[in-house]
Amino acid sequence: MKSESRSAAGKRVLAFALALGLAVLMSQHAQAQTFSVVHAFTGGSDGGSPLSGFTIDGQGNLYGTASYGGTTEYGVVFKLNKKGVETVLHDFIGGTDGANPEGSLVRDAAGRLYGTTFAGGASNAGTVFEVTRYGKETVLYSFAGGTDGANPIAGLTRDKAGNLYGTTTAGGANGNGTVFELSNKGGVWTEQVLYSFGTDGDGATPVAGVTLHKGDLYGTTSAGGSAGYGTVFQLTKSQSGWAETVIYNFQMQSDGGIPYAGLTFDRAGNLYGAATEGGNGSDAGGTIFELAPSNGGWTFTVLYSLPGWGISGTFRDLYLDASGNIYATTHCDGTYESGTVYELTLSNGTWTYNSLYVFTGGSDGQYSFSNLVFDKQGNLFGTTNVAGANGFGVIFEITP
């Protein structure tokens, strides 16, 4: 494959951001958060333009992907240690090894990392890959771009048996994306499409991955459903295969619409997620919602309607701490229309919004499509897609 130019790659990343809906000046929370840039991507060998956040190991090392940069500008898998030193574990060359990873990684007990690339592979329709802690990459599956799916954006979910579950935004029997499983039998990885979207209002174009809970898979679609603004779905396994149930159809009213983020369970079995648009008010920037099990069904509740405009909302999965507080980022709302990091806390039945940081679009970064992780000391880490000292995004830390 021919190497993509920096400008072309930048336009591709910007096009992705638009398709998804689309000097540091501190903005401190009342509890005195401290914001710092841990790493500013150069767009060179260290990577650039990350579109997701991290997984973290027991020593506090962060592992992530950058959708751009590397020696051939097709992205990297990297490690960031506690001292803020970045190491590139794999440099995608844009051929059969994959190109442009856009999702987060999942890590097994042996330290192996699993993820997806949007493009590259045998048919340039994306891959599922494994990278060892020593940096050896193996392509577990190359999407053919047909009924097996194409162009995964999200990361993967791994069960106790080591099977991997994910979504593709395109391909499948109806061309509207899939949910798939990869299983390892005798050292050979085999893909099985569990569900193809695109019929009878079932949803279309899943951008987020899936969440595994009590043997069932849960996720969102960014389009389709009864009103065309996306769905929350459940896949249940039976002897005859996997059956889909639409749990909720977004109406693009006060409930929001076009969810790009995935779902998170709390200990009580309630589901939490985010819609990137809609909500209350003329300048609504999406919603944070809960789905609670109720009499064999689910009850949908908007917990908070985010400020902002259009596509300014939350793009990646929410983080729930042990106390039930919610943490997330936004794309382009805030004082400088460059995104925010925020917390939602519950008290006496009311959710309160706390701003942890407001990006300025300068050396602190701009446009966060990141999930967030905490280390053992309670420090919060994420990424921005662009800006920073070199214009290719940053890794940031917020210390309470």
Secondary structure, DSSP 8 states (H G I E B T S, - for coil): -----HHHHHHHHHHHHHHTT--------TT--EEEEEEE--SSTT-B---S--EE-TT--EEEEESB-STTSS-EEEEE-TTS-EEEEEE--SSTT-B---S--EE-TT--EEEEESB-TTTTS-EEEEE-TT--EEEEEE--SSTT-B---S--EE-TT--EEEEESBBSTTSB-EEEEEEEETTEEEEEEEEE--STT--B---S--EEETTEEEEEESBBSSSSB-EEEEEEEETTEEEEEEEEE--SBTTBB---S--EE-TTS-EEEEESBB-SSTT-B-EEEEEEEETTEEEEEEEEE--S-TT-S--S--EE-TT--EEEEESS-TTTTS-EEEEEEEETTEEEEEEEEE--SSTT-B------EE-TT--EEEE-SBBSTTSB-EEEEEE-
